[in-house]
Amino acid sequence: MNVTIHHLNHKKIEDREFRLTITCDGNIGQMMIAMIEGKYDAVAEVNVDRHSSSALSIDDALEVAYSLTQNMESKWIHNEGVSASFDVLAAKGARSSSVGDIFEIDGKFYAVAGCGFEELTRANARREAEAARAAV
């Protein structure tokens, strides 16, 4: 199973508040808007099957892809199963995946949340917007 990693490109977002609602709050609706507006860059493809002897669930595949796109002991672009984009290779690396980034599996999108992942769907965005309005 392959996971496409999309990192939010901070240089493409001038509005600091908009960027913070994604990177700090993990706002699903804002992520969807930013994705539609081209504010994300596909930075890598991760083949997660190389890291398990059995078929992985979506949740496990997301966790493996997340761990493989962390700059821990070395740059993640050198991890087995990771194919970084041309731009990332030319820059000789990229930041670690973090809150507000989006992982794609089989045409479905999952946001890196403060803890785990949340699927990007209209229903999730609507629920989040309603909860925010109720809190005001």
C-alpha positions in Angstrom: 0.0 0.0 0.0 1.3 3.4 -0.9 0.7 6.6 1.1 1.1 10.0 -0.6 2.4 12.6 1.8 1.1 16.2 1.3 2.8 18.9 3.4 1.3 22.3 3.9 3.5 24.8 2.1 3.7 27.7 4.5 5.2 30.0 1.8 1.9 29.7 -0.1 -0.2 31.0 2.8 0.1 34.7 3.6 -2.7 34.8 6.1 -1.1 33.8 9.4 -4.4 33.1 11.1 -5.5 30.7 8.3 -2.2 28.9 8.6 -2.5 28.6 12.4 -6.0 27.2 12.2 -4.5 24.3 10.2 -1.1 23.8 11.9 -2.2 24.4 15.5 -5.9 23.7 15.6 -6.0 21.0 12.9 -9.1 22.5 11.4 -10.4 20.0 8.9 -12.5 22.6 6.9 -9.5 24.9 6.5 -7.3 22.0 5.4 -9.8 21.1 2.7 -9.9 24.7 1.5 -6.1 24.9 1.5 -5.9 21.6 -0.4 -8.4 22.8 -3.0 -6.4 26.1 -3.4 -3.2 24.3 -4.0 -1.5 25.2 -0.7 -0.2 21.7 -0.2 2.7 20.0 -2.0 3.0 16.3 -2.6 6.4 15.6 -1.0 6.7 11.8 -1.0 5.2 8.4 -1.7 5.7 5.9 1.1 5.4 2.2 0.5 4.3 0.9 3.9 4.1 -2.7 2.9 7.9 -3.0 3.2 7.5 -2.5 6.9 5.0 -5.2 7.8 4.8 -8.9 7.1 1.0 -8.8 6.9 -1.6 -6.5 5.3 -1.9 -3.2 7.2 -5.1 -1.5 8.2 -5.5 2.1 7.1 -4.7 3.3 10.6 -1.6 1.2 10.8 -0.5 2.3 7.3 -0.9 6.0 8.3 1.1 5.5 11.5 3.9 3.7 9.5 4.0 6.5 6.9 4.0 9.1 9.7 7.0 7.5 11.5 8.9 7.2 8.2 8.5 10.9 7.5 10.1 12.1 10.7 13.6 13.5 10.8 14.9 11.5 13.8 18.4 10.1 13.6 18.7 11.1 9.9 16.7 12.8 7.2 13.5 10.9 6.4 14.2 11.1 2.7 16.7 8.3 3.2 14.3 5.9 4.9 13.5 2.6 3.2 10.3 2.7 1.2 10.2 6.5 0.9 10.3 8.1 -2.5 10.7 11.8 -2.0 9.6 14.3 -4.7 12.1 15.9 -7.0 11.7 19.2 -5.2 12.4 17.6 -1.8 15.4 15.8 -3.2 16.7 19.0 -4.8 16.4 20.7 -1.4 18.2 17.8 0.2 15.3 17.2 2.7 12.1 18.5 4.1 10.6 19.0 7.6 9.0 16.2 9.4 5.3 15.5 8.9 3.2 17.3 11.5 -0.3 18.5 12.4 -2.0 19.9 9.4 -0.3 17.7 6.8 -2.4 15.4 4.7 -1.8 11.7 3.9 -3.6 10.1 0.9 -4.4 6.4 0.5 -6.5 5.2 -2.4 -8.0 8.6 -3.1 -9.0 9.2 0.5 -7.4 12.0 2.5 -6.4 11.9 6.2 -5.3 14.8 8.2 -2.5 14.5 10.7 -4.2 15.5 14.0 -2.8 16.3 17.4 -3.3 12.6 18.2 -3.7 10.3 15.3 -5.5 11.0 12.0 -8.9 12.2 10.9 -10.4 11.6 7.5 -11.1 14.7 5.5 -14.8 14.5 4.7 -17.5 17.1 4.4 -19.3 15.5 7.3 -16.2 15.9 9.5 -15.7 19.5 8.4 -19.4 20.3 9.0 -19.3 18.7 12.5 -16.1 20.7 13.4 -17.7 24.0 12.2 -20.8 23.3 14.2 -18.8 22.6 17.3 -16.8 25.8 16.8 -20.0 27.9 16.4 -21.5 26.3 19.6 -18.4 27.1 21.5 -18.7 30.8 20.8 
